Amino acid sequence: MQVAALRRTLGEDDNANPYIVNIPGRGYRFVAPIRVLDEPGQHDHPSVAANHNLPAQLNRLIGRDEAVQTLKQKLANGRLVSIIGSAGVGKTALALRLAETMLPQFEHGVWLVDLASITDSSLISSVIASALPIEVRSSDALSGVVFAVRSKNVLLVFDNCEHLIEGAAAAISTILLAADRTKVLITSREPLRINGEQVFSLPPLSLPPPQADLPPRVTSN
């Protein structure tokens, strides 16, 4: 009865091409051709939409325009930039905003590698591999990552490196040594201290100047 009702809903009749057929031993199957319609705006920026895993930025970054420009220049001049600062200063928000603005400059994408959820350096390679649109078949995940990006123009954004600083430094050094078109941006409370690292110390946002004392507001009942 349910199949019959579905056929009526689809408008199937004896004179029309069937939508549903009964295959002996296997059951019912939908056999009509399917066409996927693009949603408006879906392909306005195809390379950007397909080439990153950055989270959507719901809040506008305020007071960091100068920092963004400085970091852009550092990445233009080198291949490794570290945003260093204390907890809660806004390192991640700045890195994500910078990465978002640089999407058109990286042909093969911008990929976020968030290390916050792991505590074992031996897992870093697996986290990198899972962040990239690659399939690693080797037991050595880092070798698979290097093989995948060695000729690619990509930006890798490593977030929250401080608790795994030595492991992150080793993995990033290996990638940069083998993949000369890859650039790396990191956030951490301390630098990696490896060759080629440009350190950007992020200060807290300055407070607005104090306003002149205003007289008390008098209201009438």
Buried (B, 14 or more C-beta within 10 A) or exposed (E): EEEEEBBEEBEBEEEEEBBBEEEEEEEEEEEEEEEEEEEEEEEEEEEBEEBBBBEEEEEEBEEBEEBBEBBBEBBEEEBBBBBBBEEEBBBBBBBBBBBBBBBEEBEBBBBBBBBEEBEEBEBBBBBBBEBBEBEBEEEEBBBBBBBBBEEBBBBBBBBBBBBBBEBBBBBBBBBBEBBEBBBBBBBBBEBBEBEBBBBBEBEEEEEEEEEEEEEEEEEEE
